[in-house]
Amino acid sequence: MKIAPDDWDLIIVGDGSGSNWNYHSGWASISIEKETLNRRVWYGGMNCGTVNFSEMMAYLQPLNWYLAVEADRRKKSRKVRFRKVHIVTDSKYCKDRGNSTERAPRKNAPLWRIFDEFKRHGLLLHWHWIPRASVDLNVFADKLSKEARLALKNSNTQDIVDNGFDNFKSVYDCNP
């Protein structure tokens, strides 16, 4: 994968960690913004999520932030410019679906529509596949996504709801 020196505004390298909807999932990514050369780390997790869901979440977080930053810049400069975003993933599923123009209802269709919405707001998304662990930033994202998943796995939030819910007040207790 080669990206020309002037052919990008944002690069995101990410990874997801998960298996199926019965288990915890995590994601992480690193974004590099050309204008400032700032690198940001993004990560998170959910108590249930597939690996493909997690792979996608690694990119939704930084894209949402970048869209907000660009909206502020557009207000100040009064210039509208398309921004080239290169997404680097070790998921062939993400690369193939991300570069596809067909959005027929399939698994994760609502999430893919969110990526389409970023395009409608001026972010030109280019998806690139790399082999797992071939780039240091991907190795870092992989490790951090697993740590995010394991942090949730080791929490007892579901146990609190299952076993101690009688101690919580509901909205009906506050406003009958």
C-alpha positions in Angstrom: 0.0 0.0 0.0 1.4 3.4 -1.0 -0.1 6.7 -0.3 1.2 9.7 -2.2 2.7 12.5 0.0 -0.1 14.9 -1.0 -2.9 12.4 -1.3 -4.2 12.3 2.2 -5.6 14.4 5.0 -6.1 11.7 7.6 -4.8 8.2 8.0 -6.4 5.8 10.5 -4.8 2.5 11.4 -7.0 0.3 13.5 -8.0 -3.2 14.7 -10.9 -4.9 16.5 -11.1 -7.7 18.9 -14.1 -10.0 19.5 -15.8 -13.1 18.4 -19.6 -13.1 18.5 -22.5 -11.3 20.1 -22.2 -13.4 23.2 -18.8 -12.1 24.2 -17.1 -8.8 24.9 -15.4 -6.8 22.1 -12.8 -4.1 21.9 -11.3 -1.8 19.3 -8.5 0.6 18.9 -7.0 2.9 16.3 -4.4 5.6 15.7 -5.2 8.6 13.6 -2.7 10.8 12.0 -3.9 14.2 10.7 -1.8 15.7 8.0 -2.5 19.3 8.8 -1.2 19.1 12.3 0.7 15.8 12.2 -1.0 15.0 15.5 -1.4 11.3 16.4 -4.4 10.4 18.4 -5.2 7.0 20.0 -8.8 5.8 20.0 -10.1 2.8 21.9 -13.2 1.4 23.5 -15.2 -1.7 24.1 -18.6 -3.1 24.5 -20.0 -6.0 26.5 -21.3 -7.8 23.4 -20.0 -7.5 19.8 -18.7 -9.4 16.8 -15.2 -9.1 15.5 -16.5 -7.3 12.4 -18.5 -4.9 14.5 -15.3 -4.2 16.5 -13.2 -3.7 13.4 -15.7 -1.0 12.2 -15.9 0.7 15.5 -12.1 1.4 15.4 -12.8 3.8 12.5 -16.1 5.3 13.5 -14.7 7.0 16.6 -11.9 8.9 14.8 -14.0 9.7 11.8 -16.7 11.2 13.9 -14.1 13.4 15.7 -12.5 14.4 12.4 -15.8 15.4 10.9 -16.5 17.7 13.9 -13.0 19.2 13.6 -13.5 19.8 9.9 -16.9 21.5 10.5 -15.2 24.0 12.8 -12.5 24.6 10.2 -15.0 25.2 7.5 -16.9 27.7 9.6 -13.7 29.7 10.2 -12.3 29.6 6.6 -15.6 29.5 4.8 -14.0 27.0 2.4 -15.5 23.6 1.6 -13.0 21.0 0.6 -13.2 17.2 0.4 -10.9 15.5 2.8 -9.1 12.3 1.8 -9.1 9.7 4.5 -7.2 6.5 4.2 -8.3 3.7 6.5 -5.7 0.9 7.0 -7.1 -2.4 8.3 -6.1 -6.0 8.6 -9.7 -7.0 8.0 -10.5 -8.0 4.4 -14.2 -7.8 5.3 -13.8 -4.1 6.2 -11.7 -3.3 3.2 -14.0 -5.1 0.8 -17.2 -3.6 2.2 -15.7 -0.2 2.7 -14.7 0.0 -1.0 -17.9 -1.5 -2.2 -20.6 0.8 -3.6 -23.3 -1.8 -3.0 -25.1 -1.3 0.3 -27.9 -3.9 0.0 -29.1 -5.0 3.4 -26.6 -7.4 4.9 -24.9 -7.9 8.2 -23.9 -4.5 9.8 -25.8 -2.6 7.1 -26.8 0.2 9.5 -23.2 0.8 10.5 -22.0 0.8 6.9 -24.7 3.5 6.2 -22.9 5.6 8.8 -19.7 5.4 6.8 -21.8 6.6 3.8 -22.9 9.6 5.8 -19.3 10.6 6.4 -18.9 10.6 2.6 -21.9 12.9 2.3 -20.2 15.3 4.6 -17.0 15.5 2.5 -14.8 12.7 3.7 -13.5 10.6 0.9 -12.8 7.2 2.4 -10.2 4.9 0.9 -9.9 1.5 2.5 -6.6 -0.4 2.4 -5.9 -3.9 3.6 -2.5 -4.9 5.2 -1.5 -8.3 6.6 -1.9 -8.5 10.3 1.1 -7.3 12.3 2.8 -5.9 9.3 2.8 -2.3 10.5 3.8 -1.2 14.0 0.7 1.0 14.4 -1.5 -2.1 13.5 0.4 -4.1 16.1 -0.3 -1.4 18.7 -4.0 -1.2 17.8 -4.3 -5.0 18.0 -2.8 -5.0 21.5 -4.9 -2.1 22.7 -8.2 -3.5 21.3 -7.6 -6.8 23.1 -6.8 -4.9 26.3 -10.1 -2.9 25.9 -12.0 -6.2 25.4 -10.4 -7.9 28.4 -11.0 -4.9 30.7 -14.7 -5.3 30.0 -14.5 -9.1 30.4 -13.0 -8.7 33.8 -15.7 -6.2 35.0 -18.8 -7.5 36.7 -21.4 -5.1 35.3 -23.7 -7.8 34.1 -23.5 -9.5 37.5 -24.6 -6.2 39.2 -27.7 -6.0 37.0 -28.5 -9.7 37.3 -27.9 -10.1 41.0 -28.3 -6.7 42.5 -30.9 -4.9 40.4 -33.4 -4.9 43.3 -31.3 -2.3 45.0 -31.5 0.2 42.1 -34.2 2.8 41.8 -36.0 2.9 38.5 -37.6 5.9 36.8 -40.9 4.6 38.2 -39.6 5.0 41.7 -38.8 8.7 41.0 -41.8 9.6 39.0 -44.7 7.2 39.6 
